[in-house]
Amino acid sequence: MPDDGAHAGPPAAAAAISATQRALHLVALSALALTQPLLDLLGRHGMFFVAHRAEAGDVLLLVLLVAVLPPALLFGLECLIAAVAPRALRATHLVLVGALVAALLAPDLDRRLELPGIAVLACAAAAGLLAAAAYRAWAPLRSMLSLLAAAPLVLAAVFLTNPDVAQILAAPAPGGAAVEGGPSDGGTSEPGDTPDVVLVVFDELPITTLMADADEIDARLFPNFAALAATSTWYRNATTVHEFTDFAVPAIFTGQRPDPERDLPVAAQHPRSLFTLLAGTHRMAVRETLTSVCPAVLLDAGARPPFGRRFGALARDAAIVLAHVVVPEDLTGSLPDVTTQWGDFGGTGRAPDGRAAPGVSGVPAGNRDTNPRVTAPAETRGDGTSRVAAFRRFVALVDDDPRPTLRVHHVMLPHTRWVYLPSGTRYVDPGRLAGLHQKQWRDEWSRTVAMQRHLLQTGMVDRLLGELLQRLRDAGRFDNALIVVTADHGVSFEVGTPQREAVDGNHTEIMRVPLFVKLPGQQTPHIDDRNVESIDILPTLADALDVPFAWAIDGVSLLSDEDAPRSHKTLVRRRGEPLVVSGAAPRSWPGLETRRALLGSPSSWADVLAVGDEHDLIGTPLPAERISYHPSLQVHVEGGQRLARVGGAQARPLLLEGYVTGGQPPRQLVFATDGVFRAVTRPYGAMAGRSEFVALLPEDALRDGRNDLAVFALDDHGNLTRLPDRTYALAGNTLVAPDGRRVTIEPTPAGGMLDTAIRRDGLLQLAGWAGDGQALRRADAVIVFDRGRYAWSGPTGLWTTSGRAATESPDAASPWRAGFQLAIPPDALSGPPEGRLRIIALHADRATELPLSAAATWIGAP
């Protein structure tokens, strides 16, 4: 290997640097600048590896790759330079040293300096040049770097001994030694009378969603849940023991209360579970979504993604996380977002095993990294297609093999996002929940529409449950099966309380979950009001199967009368002390009472949608003699142009969001298509002459092709006023708003950026933020123009940490809620979007153009 000293000109300290020293110095600087921040961050967020289904070998290979690949590539570049242009070798080495020092300093400078990202990079580059000069001139500095070449070994050791990572490494490898509780083959019993076990855990489903009254499951809306209840025991007083999935689901599988010290829902932390208990008697057909409690050694081949796909996804996402760590915050617009899920940052929409991209239960604030760009988010999910497909793949696993089988599936349904009707039709979801501010419901009407959507998606869940039960019957496995259907936790629709975190005002809906247990051969229903918690499911299954326990658990068998009933219930919470409440059977059902107050007692899905003071109008023709026109009120329906192009396999634009401007907001709004009233809603959030609305149209409100939407204001006397719907327009460098305002577009944005542009599910999905750092307000709207023509628009309001400005108490107008997410159908664009779009942020009195940045690379397949 050529040595740069052989080609040096005048004597200099740098001329004495050998090839070995150069390699050691690149290893040391790369470890400090790249390896350390990435391993430190991932080591404190073990759910990243759980969501990627990473095995011990994957983690070890990733560490090796992170430690070796960057310096190897840099040293390879030097070798190439030495071969083709040896006189440039010394300068090349010094440039690489300076670049690594700049990468090392940039994150800290970005946090400390209130400067734009370009200025931060300039400062880091200047520091890198100074460091390179010192490196060239000062031999002791080079000697110190030679000693630091051992840093990757130290960093790797620290990372691998991190408790979260150690749990991943401790998991038995597929094909390895037997796990505690059963042999490694996952089932050796011969066909006989041992029943199948079917355990389905739904997500974010309170029991009151399914109830018609205190004593009955609603058979009109949820016939398959009602059919299951008719052949099983309904434990009506059942509750979860944790408010979030990553603790609630393992408690079901293990019968043990959540332990704050068990940070990860993996087999290493839960070595004794339902899976190890039945490993010697049952085949395993297990599909976990956000947990990996079932040891990989027990899983069937189809449940384990191949190494290439699994490690490829892990390495790609780790590289994206590293880029977010190193690059200044306001220059990350070209990078995929890493704050909305645990993986699939590049936008494929798939996890390593082909399932929906992994989401996440929120991580305790104390465990979050101080860099807001790479924090674990609240629970978020894909558009639902993958979740339904995953459940149907689970149903397809039911076969006629006579051997007993343990079938377990935790499915992220009916969890948000709510995108399904009971028929299976999918509708467009804007990516935010209207009326939900800081994870709390602030408006009665918007939460009414949210409850409608939750019920409708639960109707789809009922459909899927029916498919599973029918498949079991068709395979002759239903009657003798031990079937358990439950949920990990509930969800609240109480105004002024969090949607998901349990507090005194909403804890009943977070805690109370469905629990149906059908014993082998059971044909008659029973309602049991004993104090039941989710930790009782495992011992009940073991008792029904007559399988003895070899370890102590917290739960008790519901089939035994020997255990004294608990007097209280305990809900472990993410923040704060556990919530302890009475274990007595409930005397009231607040969630059911709230639903009745908002939606009445619907007997059909049409009744669920028929809300509002004037819901009797729905389905009636427009009365031409009662309609007038308002000269000043204007209505804008976000993405309303999509109604003109309905059809095909695209999701249907049934969810209407928008705003009314130009005067006093009307008491109610009525929507009509094809001359027929379809929905009634009430505006909310009136502020500065603008009020927002959200409404859900029935499925039959739209036909394939063009649909003309008419919006009317309805006053207290039943008078209807047609509101004109005007879109945005460009007139040179002036934006013309729907209310007729003409606003000059400023060339320099006050704040905002397009963070990602992804083509997924046939849609162009744009996401970013738009806020005014001086006025401390989010933008009113984000408008997309395609080749000068209005294409799409949408509101801000999503939580974001991209904006620099913040208020002490962020509210709906704060830049902290300046995020946006637009899903644009391809037929709204006149051609390929690359480089042809203008994205305008409209503020109260001005407009700014958001930079496309390098996001014009357009992530995702065409």
Secondary structure, 3 states (H helix, E strand, C coil): CCCHHHHCCCCCHHHHCCHHHHHHHHHHHHHHHHHHHHHHHHHCCCHHHHHCCCCHHHHHHHHHHHHHHHHHHHHHHHHHHHHHCHHHHHHHHHHHHHHHHHHHHHHHHHHHCCCCHHHHHHHHHHHHHHHHHHHHHCHHHHHHHHHHHHHHHHHHHHHHCCHHHHHHHCCCCCCCCCCCCCCCCCCCCCCCCCCCEEEEEEECCCHHHHEEECCEECCCCCHHHHHHHCCCEEECCEECCECCHHHHHHHHHHCCCCCCCCCCCECCCCCCCHHHHCCCCCEEEEECCCCECCCHHHCCHHHCCCHHHHHHHHHHHHHHHHHHHHCCHHHHHHCCCCCCCCCCCCCCCECCCCCECCCCCCCCHHHCCCCHHHCCCCCCCCCCHHHHHHHHHHHHCCCCCCCCEEEEEEEEEECCCCCECCCCCEECCCCCCCCEECCEECCHHHHHHHHHHHHHHHHHHHHHHHHHHHHHHHCCCCCCCEEEEEECCCCCCCECCECCCCCCCCHHHHHECCEEEECCCCCCCEEECCCEEHHHHHHHHHHHHCCCCCCCCCCCCCCCCCCCCCCEEEEECCCCCCEEEECCCCCCCHHHHHHHHHHCCCCCHHHHHCCCCCHHHCCCECCHHHEEECCCCEEEECCHHHHHCECCCCCECCEEEEEEECCCCCCEEEEEECCEEEEEECCEEEECCEEEEEEECCHHHCCCECCCEEEEEECCCCCEEEECECCCEEECCEEECCCCCEEEEECCCCCEEEEEEEEECCEEEEEEEEEECCCCEECCEEEEEECCEEEEEECCCECCCCCCCCCCCCCCCCHHHCEEEEEECHHHCCCCCCCCEEEEEECCCCEEECCCHHHHHCECCC
